[in-house]
């Protein structure tokens, strides 16, 4: 999917990754009761912020899976798809390939 938006400076465009709809006991949780996921995929990245006259590149890249805080960023909607724009310093962690595989086993 191509997104025609480029964040400025150290901002990152993220698509939230949806959580599973059932819990261990098989109970389906209605959409209204679900919390928004705190895991997402980076869709676009700004060029980085400028410090002391030099541009500092952003540490994440398009395609990375990341974790972010519950109340961070700004929700936006583009072509009926919801995204989140947040600053690089609001990103808590990048999820590596090993962590992705481990989280899929349950």
Secondary structure as the mmCIF struct_conf table of DSSP 4:
data_model
#
loop_
_struct_conf.conf_type_id
_struct_conf.id
_struct_conf.beg_label_comp_id
_struct_conf.beg_label_asym_id
_struct_conf.beg_label_seq_id
_struct_conf.end_label_comp_id
_struct_conf.end_label_asym_id
_struct_conf.end_label_seq_id
TURN_TY1_P TURN_TY1_P1 UNK A 9 UNK A 10
STRN STRN1 UNK A 11 UNK A 16
HELX_LH_PP_P HELX_LH_PP_P1 UNK A 17 UNK A 20
BEND BEND1 UNK A 21 UNK A 21
STRN STRN2 UNK A 22 UNK A 22
TURN_TY1_P TURN_TY1_P2 UNK A 24 UNK A 25
HELX_LH_PP_P HELX_LH_PP_P2 UNK A 27 UNK A 27
STRN STRN3 UNK A 28 UNK A 28
HELX_LH_PP_P HELX_LH_PP_P3 UNK A 29 UNK A 30
HELX_RH_3T_P HELX_RH_3T_P1 UNK A 31 UNK A 33
HELX_LH_PP_P HELX_LH_PP_P4 UNK A 34 UNK A 37
BEND BEND2 UNK A 38 UNK A 38
STRN STRN4 UNK A 39 UNK A 45
STRN STRN5 UNK A 49 UNK A 51
TURN_TY1_P TURN_TY1_P3 UNK A 52 UNK A 53
STRN STRN6 UNK A 54 UNK A 56
BEND BEND3 UNK A 59 UNK A 59
TURN_TY1_P TURN_TY1_P4 UNK A 62 UNK A 63
STRN STRN7 UNK A 65 UNK A 68
TURN_TY1_P TURN_TY1_P5 UNK A 70 UNK A 71
BEND BEND4 UNK A 73 UNK A 73
STRN STRN8 UNK A 74 UNK A 78
TURN_TY1_P TURN_TY1_P6 UNK A 79 UNK A 80
STRN STRN9 UNK A 81 UNK A 87
HELX_RH_3T_P HELX_RH_3T_P2 UNK A 88 UNK A 90
STRN STRN10 UNK A 91 UNK A 95
HELX_RH_AL_P HELX_RH_AL_P1 UNK A 97 UNK A 104
#
